[in-house]
Amino acid sequence: MSVLSPAVLSELEKQSIELPSWAFGNSGTRFKVFGTPGTPRDPWEKIADAAQVHRYTALAPSVALHIPWDLVDSFEDLRKHAEDHGVALGTVNSNTFQDDDYKFGALTHEDAAIRRKAIDHHLACIDVMDATGSRDLKIWLAEGSNYPGQADLRGRQDRLQDSLQEIYARLGDDQRLVLEYKFFEPAFYHTDVPDWGTSYAQVSALGEKAMVCLDTGHHAPGTNIEFIVMQLLRLGKLGSFDFNSRFYADDDLIVGAADPFQLFRILFEVVRGGGLNNPDVAFMLDQCHNIEDKIPGQIRSVLNVQEMTARALLVDTDALTAAQRSGDVLTANAVFMDAFYTDVRPALAEWRESRGLTADPMAAYAASGYQEKIAAERVGGVQAGWGA
């Protein structure tokens, strides 16, 4: 008998996880980016590869774009290409971290001309959103300083708010600005948006269409990420997730690889806070597959999120609440751990088959011949992210 009730399966049926286009290109560490046979040569091939993940999992119906990495002559044509492959174009990510002009900042720069350039880039990203039908503009800023005294910390926050205000004003009625934070790197002394509180303060000053993006790899070791998830959901400002995994810094590894229990705890708070299958809370991956094949890496990632979501849905919330209210520490913890230790993989495999999907998406993709096909057809593909 399946451990997953009809109610749990109903929630899983609605789950969707957006894929990042750049995860299918060559990307990795600052030391070396290893090429992979079959690497996409253009955004069109990235979309085709992303569609393979959705084909075998039914979990990934949309693909996020990164500008300028994914610039094409016609985004209307790219949108149709995605639809022809059974997926949609999703979040548009800006990029102000690969231009020499942004050495000392972009939206925070002292020079008004450079700030103007960075603002205009984001306005161009909104033009892309208009063409693709995308809702979210996601902003991550690699801005800060390396040495005490190097920068005016308060002045940079003021300039950031002014820049964001202009970008925000350009959004359409159904579009959102999502501000991502990261506690360090590439700046080491201070980062302009280092934590959820700074992101929250900045977007709260913008308005209802501005939200916080939480990247699970963008925190200091030991940070209680699920507490942040709870708080942002409580405040109505959690706009999206970037799911990945970290051991030390921003490792961008397969989600759940380093700490599956942390992923479970996060997803429990998502369920508890009404964030699961909530259109206002977008699930997305943000990963760099430097040594593993890209498509299987993304398949494994979405399956990991699905599995931990299923486990989070198994928590007996009535028993948990009763134990919490009575101060029964051990019972409360046992209820929580019972759900985490439940092996839902056989039940998920059975459920996938009942929906006409393969029981084992990883094995089905490996047997499909697609990887061998693209390796033979795509010669010299370097389309990516870093260094592209």
N, C-alpha and C positions, 0 to 999 in steps of 0.2 A: 504494500500500500504506500502511495506517495506521501512524503512528509509535507508536501506543499498543498495547501487547501485551495479550493476554487477562488477564495478571496485573494490569497497571495498570488496565484497565477494570473488573476485579473489585473493586479497591479503590475506584474512583470510584463504582461502583454503590452502595456502602454509605454514601457520604458524605451527611451531613445538616448543615444550618446553620440554627440557630434565628433567627427574625426578631423584632425588638422591636416591640411594638404601637405605641409612641410614634413610630416612624419614619413611620407613615402619617398622623399628625396634623400640625398646624402647629407647627413648632419651628425654632429657628435661633439667631442670635446674640443677645447682650445688647442690641444696638442696635435691631434691628427683626426681627420675625417676619412674614414675608410669607405671606398667605393663598393657598391654592390651590383652584380650583374642584373640587368633589367631595370636600372634606375630610370625613372621618368625623364624624358627630354623636354617636357613642357607641361603646363598646367592641365592640358587635356588628358595626358596620360596619368597624371596624379589622380584626377577624378575617376578614370577608369579603374585604377588600382583600389581606390577607396570603395568603389562600388562592389568589389569582390568581398570586402568585409561584410557589407550589408547583405550580400547574396547568401552567405553561409550562416549569418547570425540573426538577421532581421533586427539588429540592434542599432544600426548606424545609418540612419536615413538622410544625413546631411553632412556637408564638408565645409569646414572653415577655410577662408582664404587669407593670405598674407600679402600685403601690398608694400613694396613693389615685386616681391618674389613671384606673384601670380598675375602679373599684368598681361593682358591679351588685347588684341585690337578690338574685339567685340565681346563685352560681358553678356550681352543678350544671347550671343551664340554659345558662350560657355554655359550659360544657364540652361539652354536647350540641350546641350551636350550632356549635362548632368542629369536632366530629367529623362533623357533617352536611356541613360544607364540606371535609372531607378532611384536616383538620389537628388537632393536639392542642395543649393548653395546656401551656406549659413553665415556665421559671424565673419565680419571683415576685421582683420587685425592690421593696425598701422605699424610702421617701422621707422623709428628715428634713432637707430643705434648703429647704422652702418654707413654713415656719411661723415666726412671729415669736418664739415661745418658744425656738427653736433658734439665735438670733442669736449666742450665745457657746458653742454646742455642743449636742449631743443626748446621745449615749451617753457623752460625756466631760464633760458640764456639771457645774459646781460644785454646782448646786442638785439635791438628790436628787429633788425632785418632778418636775423637768423630765427627769431621767434616767429616772424611772419612766414618764413619758409616752412617751418614745422606746422604751423596752423594750417597753411594752405595744403600741405600734404594730407592732413586729416579731413579737410573739406573735400579733397579729391577722393578720399576713401568713402565719404558719404555719397559722392556721385556714383561710385561703384555699387554701394548698397542700393541706391535707387534703381540701378540696372539689373541687379541680381535678385531683388526682393528681400534682401537681408534685413534683419531687425537690429542686430547689435553691432556697434563699433567698439572694439576692445582696444584699450590703450595700455601698453606697458612701457614705462620710461626707464631707460638705462642711464639715469641722470643722478648726479651727486658729486661728491668730492673725495679726494684721497687724503688730504692733510688738514689738520685744524687751522683755521684762519684762511683757508683757500677761498671759501665762498661765504656769501651772506645767506645764512640759512633761512631767515625770515623773509628776506627779499625774494628768494627763490620760490617760497610758498605763495607769496603774493602774485608773482608773475605766472606761476602755474595756474592759479585760480582765474586770472584774467584770460589766459590762453584757453582754458577749458570752457569758460563762459562763452567765448566766441564760437567754439566748436559746437557746444551744446545748442546754441541758438540756431544752428543750421539743421539740426535734426528734424526729420519729419514727425508727424503726429504719432506714428506707430514705430518709431525707431528709438533706440536707447544708446546711451554711452555707458560703457562698463570699464571701470578703472581697476587695473590689476596692481598688486603690491608685491614687493620682494625685499627681504631685509638686508641683502647686500649683493654685490656683484652686478656690473663691473666696477662700481664705485665702492671703496672700502672704508672710508672714514664716515661718510654719511650718504644715505640714499634719499632722494626727494619724496618717494612714496614707499617707505620701508615696512609698513604694517597696516593692519586692517583699520586701525583707528585713524591714521592719516588719510587713507582712501575714503573712509566713511565721512570724515570731516569735509573733504574736498567735494564729494558727490552730493552730500546733504545740502551744501551751499548752492548746488546747481539746480536741483529740482527733482521731481518725481521720476523723470526719465533717466536718471543717472544712478548707477548701481555699483556695487563692489564685486570684483572677480577674485575668487580664492583659488590660488594655485597651491596644490597640496605639497609641492616641493619648495615653496618659498618661505620657509620658516626656520628659525633657529632650532638646533637639536633640543628635544625635550618639550617643545611647544605643544600645548594641548589644543590641537587643531579643531577637535570636535566642539570645544567650548566656543571657539570663534564662530564656527558654523551655527551653533545654537544662538549666539548673540545676534549675528547678522540676520538670521531668519526671524528672530524675535523683533528686530527693528525694521523688518521689511526691506532690507537693503542687500540681501544676497542675490546678485544677478546671475552669476554663473560660477561653475567650477572648471578648473583646468586639472584634470586628474593625471598624476604621474607618481613616481616613487623616488625616494632619496635615502641614501645612507649618510652622506656628509654635507654636500652643498646642494646646488640645483642640478641634481644628477639626471633628471628627465628620463628615468627608467620606467619600465612597464609598471603600471599602477598595481599596487598590492605586492610587488616583488620584495620589497624591503620589510614591510610590516603589514601583513594581511589583517591583523587584529585592529590596527589603527584605521584601516579602510572600513572595517565593520563598524567601529565606533562612530566614525564620521557618518556613515550611511544610516546608522540608528538615529542620530540626531536629525538627519534629513527627514526621515520618516516621522520622527517625533514632532518636528517643527512644521510639518505640512509642505516640505519642499519636494517630495517625490512626485513625479509626474505633474508638477506645478509648472505651467507655461512660463512663469516669471523666473524660474530657476533652471538655467540651462546646464546640462551635463556635457562636458567636452573633454577630450584627451589633449594633452600637450606633451609629446614625448619625442625623443631623438633616438632612433635605432641605429647605433653606430656599429655594432658587431653582429646583430641578428638581422634576418630578413625582415623587410618592412611590413609586408602584408600580414604574415603570421604574427608579428609582434603586435599589430593592431587588433587582430582577431583575439589573441590571448588577453589583451587589455580589456576589451569590452566584455569578454566572458568573465573576467575577474570582477568587474563592477557588477555584472548581473548576479554572480554567485553571492557576493557579499550583501547585495541588496536583498536577495532571497533570505539569507540568514538573518538580516536585520528585521525583516518582516515576520520572522518566526518568534521574536521575543514576546513572551507572554506578558503583555503590558499590565493586565489586571493584577497578576501575581507580583510583578515588579513594583507596581504602585503600592500595593498592600504592604509589601516588605519595607519599602522606603518609608511609608508613613508610620510604621510600627518601630522603626529603627532597627530592623532585623538585617544587619549588614551582610551576614554570610548568605542568607537566603536571597537577598537582592542580587548579590554577585553571582550566585549559582544560577539564577534565572537568566541572567545576562550571558553567562558562559555556556549554558546549555544550548542556547541558540547559536552561538558562535561555533561550537564544536559539532553541530549537526552537519553531516555530509549531504549537501543538497545536489551534488553533481549527478547521481543516477536519476533523480527525479527531474532535473532540468533536461537531461538527455532524452528521457521518456517524453517529456512535454514538447520538446523540439520536434520529435518525430510525429507527435500527434498533430502538429501544425504544418506538416509537410516539409520540415527542415531536416537536415542531417543531424543525427545524434551527436556526432563528434565533428564540429566545424574545422578544427585544426587538421584532422586526418583527411577530411573531405577536400579541403583546399590543397593539401600536399599531393593528393591523388589526382587533382584536376588537370595537371599539366600546365596551368597558367604561368607558374613561376619559370618553368623551362621555356615556355613560349616567349615571354617578354625578355628573358635573358638572351635568346637567340635573335630577337627582332630589334631590340634597342641597343644600338652600338654608340658608345660615347655619351650616355646619359649622365648628366651631372646636375640636373634641375633639382633645386633644393631650397635650402635655407642658407646656412652659413657659407659665406664665400661665393654665393651665386651672383 
